[in-house]
C-alpha cells in the first residue's frame, strides 16, 4: 500500500499508511498540541513506524543530535515501608527477610564513595519508614552535603514528601505542611525532586493497585509547591499493569496542563506564541524567536525537567500474574509521551527498567534524549536476572549513544553540560 505522504518542511518526509496518523503528523509539523484522541489513535494504529518517526522528529527539533547522560549514584536508604502496594516487590516490613535500613554513618560512606567516583548526583529514595523521625531525613541530607558538597542531591518522591509532612508536625500533610517540609529539606541540602510515586493518575487504578498511597492530586500538589519554591522536578508514569491506554493519556494530559501553568510567564518573556494558555515547545524552529526550552539560568521557577515512562515489572509482586508491557508497547508509549508532553523538555528512557538494548532503540528512533546515568546500585525494580548491583560505565553509555547515531553529552541534574579534566569536573 502506498500510504499517505506527509511533507514536513525540509526536515523529513514521513510516509503514513494510516490516514489518521497522517492528519496527526500535520499537527506535529505545525507545532499544534495533540489531544487524547490523537494519542489513542497513535496507540491503536498498526503504523508504528510513523509514530516513532514523529517522536524522533520532535526530539531532534528539541535537542538536535545530543543524547544526555549523567554520572550518578542511587541510594535506596531503606526498603522498610508502611505501605504494601500491589505492584511493588521492593517493600519489606521490619523483621522480614531482606529488610534493611541505612544508618547516617553508612549514608556518609555512600556519599564519599559517590564523590570519589566522580558522580555529580546522588539520587535518594526509599520506603515510608514507620519509625524514623523527620530529623533523620534532614540529618541524612546534611551528612551527604558535608561529605560531598558538590553532589547535587535529588531526593524523595512526592509520596515521601507527604509522609515527611505528616510526621514532622509542621502543619500537617496539606499545602502548608508540604511547603514547610520542602523549605527545611532545601536548607539541609535538597537540590531537586525525582519523579517517582506518580504511577498513573486515575482513582480506579489507584484503588486497585496502590491503595493507601497518595492520589494523583496530592502528588501534583507536592510538585506544584516545589516549583513555586524554585525546585526542579521530574515526572514518571508506571504503566502496563491495571491501567488502560486512555488512562495513560489522561495522566500525560494532567502533567502537561500543570506544566502549562508553570511555564506560561516564561514563554511570554521568550516571545513564544501561546494559544489558550498552552505552552508548546516541540514545534518547528520558526516558532521560537528566543530560547526554545527553559533552563535553570533562564527560568525563575521550578518546572518538570523530564518525563520517565516506566514499564511495570511484575516479578515477585502481588500482581505477578500480569505479564507487563511488551517491548513494542514500551517503544510506542515512550514515543507517544514525547509527542503528547510537548512542554516537558526531556524524555528519559531509564535503562534499568527498559534494558540497555531497548533504551538504545528509544534513543535512536523512539523520541528519547536521555538515558539516565551510571546508577551503580538500584533496588526498587529489577529486570529478570538482574541483582541490586546494576551499573554501566561511561564508556558503555557513550557506545550505546554513538551506535544510535547521537553525540553523548554529560549533564548534571539540572541539564547543564559537564566537562571533565582528569578527576575534576565543572558545569557550563
N, C-alpha and C positions, 0 to 999 in steps of 0.2 A: 504494500500500500504506500502510495507516495506521501500522504500526510500533508498537513498544513505547514507552510513555511513562515516563520516569524522573523522579520528583519529587525535586528537590534542595533540600529545606527551602524557605526563602523566597528562595534565591539565584537560581534559574532553573529552567526546565523544559527538559529535553533529550529530544527525540523520536528514538529509536534504531530504525532499520529492521532492525537485526541483533540478535537476542536475546542473542548473546554479548557484544556491546558494551553492551547494557542491563544485563547482570549485572556487567560491569566498572564501569559508571557507578555502580552501587550501592556498590561497594567504594570508589570515589573519594569518594562522598558521605559515607561513614562514616569516611574517613581511614585506610583499610586499605591496606597495601602490595600492589602488583601483582606478579605472578610473571612469569617469562619467557614462560610460556604465555599469560598475558594480553597481554603485549607483542606476541607473534606474532599473536594474534587481532586486535589493533589494526592491525598491518601488513597483514593479509590481508583485512580487511573492506572491502566496497565503500562502506560508510557513513563516508566520510572526514569529512563534516561533523560527525558526532558526536564523532569523535576530536579534531578541532580545538576543538569546544565544550568538551570535558572539559579539554583543556590550558588553554584560556582561563579556565575556572572556577578552576583551580588557580593560575594566575598572578595572578588578581585576589584570591584568598584571601591569597596571599603578599605581594603588592605593591600592591594597590589599583589606582589609576588612574595610577600612576607608571611612566614609562619612563626608563631611565638611559642616560647617555652621558658621555664624558669628553673633555677636550681633551688629546690625546696626540700623540706623535711616535714613529714606529717607526724604529729604526736596525738595519739588517742589515749588520753590520760587515765581513763577508766572505762571498763565495759559494764560496770555495775549500774543498773538503771531502774528507776521506779516504774517505767513503762514496760509493756510487753507487746509491742506492735507485731501483728501477724506476719508482716513482710520481712522482719528483721531477724537475722541469725547472729547478730553481734551481742545483744544484751545478755547479761547474766544477773543473778541475784547473789548477794554476798554468801559465800559458802559453796556456791556451785563450782563444779569442775571448770577450770579455765577462767574463773573470775579474777580480776586484777584491779589495782588502783595504785597509781604512781604517787610517791612522796614528793615534796617540794625539792629535796636534795636530788632525787632521781631526775626530776624535770630540769634542774640546773645542769645536770650532766648531759642531758639531751641537747640543751641549748649550746653548750660548749662544743659538743660533737658536730652539731649542725654548722656552727660558725667556722670550725676548723676545716670542714669540708667545702667551704666557700658558698654555703647557702645564703640566699638573700631573704628567705621567707621561712617562718615556722607556722605551719597550719595546724591549729589546735582545736580538736573537737572530742567529745566523749559522751558517755551516758549521763542521765539525770541522777546523779548520786544522791541517795536519800538522806545522807547524814553530813555531808560536807557543809560547813558554814560558808556564807558569802565571802568572808575574808580569805578562804582558801583560794578562791579564783583571782582575787586581786594580788595575793601573795605569789601565785603562780606567774602572773604577768610580770610582776616586778622582778621575780627571780630570773626569768628569761631575759628581760631587758638589762638587768645587771650583768649577767654572764655574757650576753651577746648584744650590746646596744645597737648594732647596725641591723640586726634581724628585724624585718617587718613582721609583726605578729598579726596573723589573720586567724581570728579565734571566735568560737561559739556560734552555733546556729541560732536562728530565731527561737527555736524550741528551748535551747539552753538559756537564752536571754530571759524569756518569760519565767522559766524556773528560777533563775537568779533573782528576778524581781520579786517573786513570791517569798523566797527565803530571806531576802535582805531586809524586809520590814521597812522599806524606804518608799512607801506609797502604794504598795500592792502591785498586782500584775497588770494594772491598767497603764494608760499612756504616761502618767506622772511617774510611776514606779519604773517603767522601762527607760524613760529619759534619765532619771537619776542614776540608775544602774549603768547605763551606757556612758554617762559622764564620768563615773568613778572608774569604770574599766579603761576609758580613754586616758585618764590621769595616771593609771597604773601601767600603761604601755600598749593598750589595744590600738591597732592600726586600721583594721578593716574587718568586715564580717564575711564568712563564706556563705554559700547559698543553700546549705543542706536543710533538711526538715520540711521543705515545701511539699514534697511528694506530688499529689495532684489536688488542686483547689476545687474539691467537689464534696459536698456533705455526705452523699451516699457512699462514695468511695472511702471517705474518712471514717465513717461509722463501721464499715465492713473490714477495712484493712489496718487502720491505726487509731481506733477509738481511744480516747484518753489523751491523745496528743492535741496540741493546739490546732484550731481550724485555720483555713487559709486567710481569713480576715485578720486574725491575730498575727500570723506570720508576716503579712504585708504591713501591718501597723509597726512592727519592730523595724522593718527596713525603711519605712517612711520616716520614722523618727531618726533612725541612723543617718539617712540622707540629710535631714534638716540640721543635724549636728556636724555635717561635713564628712561623714564616714562613708566611704565607698563600700559597696556590697556586690555579691554575686547572686544569681538565681539558679535554682535547679528545677528539674521535673523528673520524678521517678515514674516510669511508665512501663507498661507491659504486664500488669498484674490484674486488678479487678476493674480498671477504668476502661472506657471506650475511647475511640479516636476523637469524638466530638468533645469529650471531657478534657482531653489533652489540649485541644484547640482553645477551649474556653480558659484554661489555665494560662496559655500564651496570651490571650486577649487581655486578661486581668493584669499580667505583668506589663504588657505594652501600654495599657491605659495609665498605670501608675507612673511609668517612665515618661509618658507624655507630660503629666503634671509636673514632674521633677525638672524636665529639660526645656519647658516652654519658654521661660525667660531667657535662658542661654541661647536658644535657637533664634529668638528675636534679636539678640545682640550680634549674632553672626550673620544676620540677613538671610537666614534660611526661611523660605516661604512655608507658612503653616496654614492648614485648612482644617476648620472645625477643631482647633486646639490639638491637632495631630502633628507630631514631630517625626518625620520620615527621613532617615539618614542613609537610605540604601538606593537612592535614585541615581540618574546619570550625573556626570560631573558638573554640568551647567547649572544644576540646582543649588550649588554651594559656592557662593561668591567669596566666602572666607573659609573657615575650617569646616570640614565635613563632620568630624567626630569630636566630642568633648574630650578634654584631657584634664589631668589633675592641675595643670597650670592655667587652663582657660575657663574652667567651670568652678564657680564658688560654692557649689552644693555637692553633696554626695549623690551618687547615682548607681544604677546597675551597670557594672562594667562588662560582665559576661554572663551568658546563659550556658548551663551544662546539662543537656539531656542525659539522664542516667537510666540504662536498661535494668529492669528488675532481674535479679539473680535469685531463683527460688531455693537453691540448695540449702538444706538444714533449717529452713524457716517453717512456720506453721502453714504457709502457702506453697510448700514444696510440691504439692500436687499439680501446680500450674507449670507450664512449660517455659514461660518467659518469652520475650520477643525474639524473632529470628534476626539474622544478620541483615537481611534486606529491609526488614521493618526498622531496624536501627538506622540504617542509611537514610531511609525515607523520612523518618521522624526528625533526624538532625537537619536534613535539607529543608524540610517544611518549617522547622523552628527558625532557620536562618531567614527564610522568606517572610514569615509572619512577624518575627521580632525585629522589625525594621528600624527600631530606635535603640536597640541594645548593641553597643559597638562590636563585641566579640562573641564568637560561638566556639565553645570548647568541646573537643572530643576527649573525654577523660580516659586515657589509655588503660588505666587499671580496670575499668568496668567494660570498656569496649574491646579490649585487647589491642596490642600494638599494631598487628597487621590490619585490623579493621580501621583503626584510627588513621593509619597511613592512607587508606582509601578515602576516608572522610576529609582529610586534608586535600587530597588530590582532586576529588570530584564532588564532595558532599556538602561543601559550604563552610567547613570548619577552618578557623585560622589559628587555633591554639590547641596544644596537646597536653597542657599542664606541665609537669616537670619530672625531676628525678625521683621524688617521693620517698624512697628508702623503706619506710615501714608504714603499712596500712592494714588495719584490722577490721574495718567496717564491713567490707564485702570482699569476696574472693571468687574469681572465676575458677571453675573446677580445675583442680590440680595445683593451684597456687596457694602459697602459705602467707604468713604475715610479712615476711621479708619480700617486698615487691619493689624492685629497684631497677632503673635503667641508668646508663651513663649518658653524659652529654654527647659523647660520640654516637651512641645508639640513636639519640633523638635527631642529631644532625643527619645521620644516614637516612632515617625514615623521611625526613623533610626533603632532603635533596633528591631522593628517589621519587618523591611526589612532584618534582619539578619546582619546588619552592625554596626560598632562601631562609635558612634558620636565623632567628633573631632572639637573643636572650633578652628577657624583660624582668623588671621587678614586679611586685604585686600590683603596682599602680600603672603598669604598662609603659614605664619609661625604659628606654633601651639601656642595657647593662654592657659596659665594656670592661675587659679584664686585661691586666698586665701581671703575668705570673699569678701570685696568690692574692693580689689586690684587685678590687673591683670598684667601679663608680657608675653612676647613672647620668643620663643626659636626655 
